[in-house]
Amino acid sequence: MNKVADAVSAYLSAKIEAGVNAVQIFDTWGGILSKDDFESFSMKYIRKVISKVKRKDEPIIVFAKGVHFSLDKLSDSGADVLGLDWTMDIGQVRKKFGNKVALQGNLDPTVLYADDEKIKQEAVKILNAFGNGSGHIFNLGHGILPDVPPENLKALVNIVKAESVVYHLNEKNTASMNEAMFDYNTIWHCS
């Protein structure tokens, strides 16, 4: 695992050197481990990767699916952003950590099979749970499933653009919202 951690930190450092604005560490299977095994076989190496990444101010996002029991350790890992899966209450996590780390997430990916009204309902629920202020990157609570209709993802992006204004932007910078948000093509092609 040390060799893997060294390789991952070198790879993420190279990505940053090549110009990416952020990097993300995924541990999709962390939640199947016990708390002790997660510490021994994942958390230890997440910390190592983060500590060895060469960066200036590029944020590191860490996402470990199903690890409710180790959110404290993840928030102390050196990561700037904590990715949350869809089973976590983003509002409760925000209350627990405040501004210590930004939060990313956490819409259930299967919502993208629904109609636009259901997608909007669930997206607004996430925005409401996080509440006002900065420090939230709206995202799915895991990856996009391969057969999700692209038009449903586009609908989600447009919903978040429209609905997040009241939570994350003040009147002064509302006019620049479209410049600050990713467009559909960028999000779809980067996923």
Secondary structure, DSSP 8 states (H G I E B T S, - for coil): -HHHHHHHHHHHHHHHHTT-S-EEEEETTGGGS-HHHHIIIIIHHHHHHHHH---SS--EEEEETT-GGGHHHHHTTT-SEEE--TTS-HHHHHHHHTTSSEEEEEE-GGGGGS-HHHHHHHHHHHHHHH-SSS-EEEEESS---TT--HHHHHHHHHHHHHHTHHHH--GGGGGGHHHHS--HHHHHHH-
